[in-house]
């Protein structure tokens, strides 16, 4: 009951512009196992201190619908996938939550992320429409950084490191 009251207050405050926070429902399974379809997350507006591996909410560049993805490349980074492994600036990234056997394409790029943009991927690569398809995302199209999962089970998000 207390959680419902807090959620209602946060929702009302974010809608009225009083808080730089927003509740958002995850609409796809492209971030499994980190987030599942139907999860409710708390998004902090703004991307001033954006880092690689942050989970962000953005407007889909094609449809404008809200999406949740992981930032794997910042402006100037060279991003690719080699034999199912994410490679950033020539370094293979260890991603503990990614099953390379389930990646739909084992090779991608590499490409250099342009200024003012980020490269985003879903954690469930086989089920994700992301920057591999629609290209890097403009920073202006980012809603903010996902801080935590609020429902069904509150928790912090994994950074996908090893």
Protein Blocks (a to p, Z undefined) as FASTA:
>chain_A
ZZmmmmmmmmmmmmnomaccdcdddfbfklcckbcghiacdddedjflgcehiacddddf
klopacddddfbdehiacddeehiaceehiacddfkbcfklpfbfbgcjadddehiacdd
dfblmlcccfklnopadfklpnbdcfbdfbfbgcdddehiZZ
